[in-house]
């Protein structure tokens, strides 16, 4: 998306996309752990690319694909 997303936002979005609620456990940051990450899409956008799927929809589609193709 090119938009910064916190781990908490990602967890909530993933739970919503999957229809599953799980407890979130918080812990101290580990040495070297990234606190922020965001993909810079400006080079792609300068060539006409635009994101066509929201983070929530992308996670939902990915989850459904994994579920359909999961081996018993």
BAKESE-729217 format. One record per residue (C-alpha): residue in three letters; x, y, z. Coordinates in steps of 0.25 Angstrom, whole numbers, padded with zeros to 4 digits, always signed. Each point is the difference from the previous one (the first is absolute). Example, Ala and Ser with C-alpha at 12.3 -4.5 7.8 and 13.67 -1.06 7.14 Angstrom:
<rs>
ALA+0049-0018+0031
SER+0006+0014-0002
</rs>
This chain:
<rs>
UNK+0000+0000+0000
UNK+0012+0009+0002
UNK-0007+0004+0014
UNK+0007-0003+0013
UNK-0008-0010+0008
UNK+0003-0004+0014
UNK+0001-0014+0005
UNK-0013+0003+0008
UNK-0007+0005-0012
UNK+0005-0012-0008
UNK-0004-0010+0011
UNK-0014+0006+0001
UNK-0002+0000-0016
UNK+0005-0014-0001
UNK-0010-0004+0011
UNK-0011+0007-0007
UNK+0004-0006-0014
UNK+0000-0014+0005
UNK-0012+0001+0010
UNK+0008-0005+0011
UNK+0003+0007+0013
UNK+0013-0004+0008
UNK+0006+0007+0012
UNK+0011+0009-0003
UNK+0012-0002+0009
UNK+0010+0012+0003
UNK+0014-0002+0003
UNK+0013+0009+0001
UNK+0006+0003-0014
UNK+0012-0009-0003
UNK+0013+0006-0004
UNK+0001+0004-0014
UNK-0015-0002-0002
UNK-0006+0010-0010
UNK-0010+0010+0006
UNK-0005+0005-0013
UNK+0000-0005-0015
UNK-0007+0006-0012
UNK+0002-0003-0015
UNK+0003+0012-0008
UNK-0008-0001-0013
UNK+0003+0013-0006
UNK+0009-0006-0011
UNK-0011-0009-0004
UNK-0010+0011+0001
UNK+0008+0009-0009
UNK-0001-0011-0011
UNK-0015+0000+0002
UNK-0002-0011+0010
UNK-0011+0002+0011
UNK-0004-0010+0010
UNK-0013-0007-0004
UNK-0002-0008+0013
UNK-0001+0005+0014
UNK+0008-0006+0011
UNK-0013-0006+0006
UNK-0005-0006-0013
UNK+0014-0005-0004
UNK+0001-0008+0014
UNK-0014-0005-0002
UNK+0003-0005-0014
UNK+0014-0006+0004
UNK-0007-0007+0012
UNK-0011-0006-0008
UNK+0010-0005-0010
UNK+0008-0007+0011
UNK-0012-0006+0006
UNK-0005-0005-0014
UNK+0014-0006-0003
UNK+0003-0006+0014
UNK+0003-0015+0000
UNK-0008-0008+0011
</rs>
